[in-house]
Amino acid sequence: MTKSELIGKVAIATDLGKASVEKVLSEIISTLVSSLKSEPRFPLYGLGVFEVVKRPKRKGRNPRTGEPIIIKARKMVRFRASKSFKEAVNSGK
């Protein structure tokens, strides 16, 4: 499902216009990103937890040349689904 398809389905389900739904969705994403910049954990109960984790620098290989390279340390976002979310997906409902 694409973002525009999601917006369309939510607009139909809530009787709101697509522009309003898009504005709300964009604000949710913006708030999530800014929150993760200041705090390493963002729980959404019933959905799961977004967490910022640090990956250490590591050795890698350039796929074109085969030359060894060092991949810089970085932060990444990990999502862990809640138990109820996993059960809903696995039940086929």
Rosetta silent file (secondary structure, phi, psi, omega in degrees, C-alpha in Angstrom):
SEQUENCE: MTKSELIGKVAIATDLGKASVEKVLSEIISTLVSSLKSEPRFPLYGLGVFEVVKRPKRKGRNPRTGEPIIIKARKMVRFRASKSFKEAVNSGK
SCORE:     score description
SCORE:     0.000 S_00000001
   1 L     0.000  135.309  178.074    0.000    0.000    0.000 S_00000001
   2 L   -90.299  168.731  179.246    1.309    3.437   -0.879 S_00000001
   3 H   -61.215  -41.679 -179.502    0.988    6.574    1.209 S_00000001
   4 H   -67.463  -34.065  175.941   -1.678    7.972   -1.146 S_00000001
   5 H   -67.212  -40.655  176.866   -3.678    4.723   -0.941 S_00000001
   6 H   -61.079  -45.687  178.842   -3.494    4.886    2.862 S_00000001
   7 H   -59.865  -43.316  179.292   -4.691    8.488    2.795 S_00000001
   8 H   -62.291  -44.114 -179.764   -7.588    7.518    0.526 S_00000001
   9 H   -66.612  -41.091  179.176   -8.712    4.636    2.762 S_00000001
  10 H   -67.957  -38.200  178.694   -8.511    6.726    5.929 S_00000001
  11 H   -61.643  -42.317  178.785  -10.389    9.572    4.231 S_00000001
  12 H   -66.878  -44.674 -176.664  -13.221    7.211    3.281 S_00000001
  13 H   -67.271  -29.216 -175.148  -13.335    5.570    6.728 S_00000001
  14 H  -106.447   -1.613 -176.532  -13.406    8.894    8.608 S_00000001
  15 L    58.090   33.137  174.887  -15.484   11.017    6.199 S_00000001
  16 L  -107.790  160.893  176.970  -12.658   13.559    6.068 S_00000001
  17 L   -74.406  155.727 -179.864  -11.124   15.079    2.981 S_00000001
  18 H   -61.670  -36.045 -179.694   -7.918   13.660    1.565 S_00000001
  19 H   -63.983  -39.729  179.145   -6.122   16.960    2.169 S_00000001
  20 H   -66.347  -44.738 -179.677   -7.028   16.875    5.879 S_00000001
  21 H   -63.979  -41.705  179.242   -5.923   13.258    6.264 S_00000001
  22 H   -62.886  -40.573  179.183   -2.665   13.957    4.436 S_00000001
  23 H   -63.416  -43.455  179.406   -1.976   16.934    6.725 S_00000001
  24 H   -65.184  -45.626  179.940   -2.621   14.819    9.842 S_00000001
  25 H   -62.279  -42.108  177.952   -0.477   11.930    8.581 S_00000001
  26 H   -62.708  -39.038  178.941    2.376   14.286    7.704 S_00000001
  27 H   -68.762  -37.457  176.688    2.193   15.833   11.166 S_00000001
  28 H   -61.884  -46.141 -179.950    2.247   12.397   12.820 S_00000001
  29 H   -64.029  -43.702  179.398    5.363   11.455   10.854 S_00000001
  30 H   -61.439  -42.919  178.658    7.008   14.804   11.605 S_00000001
  31 H   -65.102  -40.599  178.000    6.268   14.457   15.325 S_00000001
  32 H   -60.766  -46.994 -178.716    7.631   10.892   15.342 S_00000001
  33 H   -63.857  -47.590 -178.282   10.876   11.988   13.671 S_00000001
  34 H   -66.426  -34.318  177.338   11.416   15.001   15.941 S_00000001
  35 H   -66.309  -41.336 -179.754   10.634   12.927   19.023 S_00000001
  36 H   -69.888  -21.252  175.269   13.158   10.252   18.032 S_00000001
  37 H   -71.033  -33.400 -177.053   15.807   12.948   17.601 S_00000001
  38 H   -98.411  -28.760  179.560   15.421   13.980   21.242 S_00000001
  39 L  -128.331  141.423 -174.819   14.385   10.683   22.887 S_00000001
  40 L   -79.137   -1.927 -173.682   15.546    7.188   21.905 S_00000001
  41 E  -140.473  134.662  179.156   12.140    5.516   22.359 S_00000001
  42 E  -136.234   95.333  179.949    8.649    6.254   21.001 S_00000001
  43 E   -84.640  135.919  170.848    5.962    3.760   22.091 S_00000001
  44 E  -119.468   99.887 -173.752    2.599    3.662   20.290 S_00000001
  45 L   -61.733  132.851 -176.192    0.469    1.372   22.417 S_00000001
  46 L    93.172  -15.545  179.016   -1.382   -1.210   20.360 S_00000001
  47 L  -114.842  -57.627  179.949    1.071   -0.792   17.472 S_00000001
  48 E   159.226 -163.965 -177.217    4.620   -1.101   18.772 S_00000001
  49 E  -127.201  130.193  171.700    7.752    0.771   19.755 S_00000001
  50 E   -96.260  130.762 -179.208   10.090    2.814   17.570 S_00000001
  51 E  -132.893  142.942  173.529   13.634    2.883   18.986 S_00000001
  52 E   -93.128  124.741  178.197   16.850    4.588   17.954 S_00000001
  53 E  -123.817  149.644 -179.882   19.777    2.169   18.137 S_00000001
  54 E   -96.807  132.687  173.266   23.449    2.785   17.438 S_00000001
  55 E  -104.099  128.876 -179.785   25.323    0.641   14.961 S_00000001
  56 L   -73.219  163.708  175.604   29.076    0.591   15.499 S_00000001
  57 L   -65.956  150.999 -177.862   31.532    1.173   12.689 S_00000001
  58 E  -151.039  166.032  177.842   32.371   -2.006   10.853 S_00000001
  59 E   -85.261  143.198  177.041   34.352   -3.396    7.987 S_00000001
  60 E  -141.608 -170.978 -179.123   32.660   -3.836    4.658 S_00000001
  61 E  -139.643  133.755  175.638   33.535   -4.374    1.032 S_00000001
  62 L   -68.012  120.460 -175.779   32.914   -2.207   -2.016 S_00000001
  63 L   -66.595  -24.798  179.384   30.719   -4.426   -4.237 S_00000001
  64 L   -77.709  -45.471 -173.343   32.177   -3.021   -7.470 S_00000001
  65 L  -103.160  -18.033 -176.224   35.856   -3.271   -6.684 S_00000001
  66 L    79.662    2.586 -177.421   35.956   -5.762   -3.822 S_00000001
  67 L   -73.551  135.895  178.468   38.096   -3.255   -1.935 S_00000001
  68 E   -68.064  141.844  178.184   37.706   -3.290    1.875 S_00000001
  69 E  -137.385  162.940  175.059   36.100   -0.171    3.369 S_00000001
  70 E  -104.060  124.312  176.817   35.113    1.078    6.805 S_00000001
  71 E   -92.225  125.025 -174.581   31.384    1.735    7.242 S_00000001
  72 L   -64.581  153.301  173.192   30.852    4.623    9.664 S_00000001
  73 L   -65.972  146.768 -179.857   28.964    4.245   12.929 S_00000001
  74 E  -156.107  167.540  174.782   25.391    5.490   12.644 S_00000001
  75 E   -99.122  148.137  175.252   22.020    5.597   14.276 S_00000001
  76 E  -141.474  159.927 -179.997   19.093    3.653   12.891 S_00000001
  77 E  -102.173  131.931  177.790   15.449    3.260   13.797 S_00000001
  78 E  -115.947  140.228  176.682   14.141   -0.140   14.818 S_00000001
  79 E  -115.968  129.552  174.779   10.449   -1.002   15.104 S_00000001
  80 E  -116.899  118.410 -178.410    9.203   -3.741   17.400 S_00000001
  81 E   -71.256  145.846  177.553    5.564   -4.659   16.909 S_00000001
  82 L   -73.759  163.667 -179.063    3.338   -5.060   19.968 S_00000001
  83 H   -60.975  -43.755 -178.343    1.900   -8.433   20.899 S_00000001
  84 H   -66.451  -35.218  178.141   -1.644   -7.398   19.919 S_00000001
  85 H   -66.796  -44.432  178.074   -0.439   -6.073   16.550 S_00000001
  86 H   -61.611  -43.750 -179.886    1.409   -9.325   15.801 S_00000001
  87 H   -63.745  -39.955  179.441   -1.611  -11.386   16.798 S_00000001
  88 H   -64.220  -40.486  179.880   -3.921   -9.303   14.593 S_00000001
  89 H   -69.109  -42.063 -176.659   -1.621   -9.753   11.575 S_00000001
  90 H   -77.047  -19.629 -178.848   -1.149  -13.472   12.164 S_00000001
  91 H   -79.596  -14.943  178.323   -4.832  -14.227   12.755 S_00000001
  92 L    79.445   14.463 -179.554   -5.750  -13.236    9.210 S_00000001
  93 L   -74.507    0.000    0.000   -8.542  -10.900   10.358 S_00000001
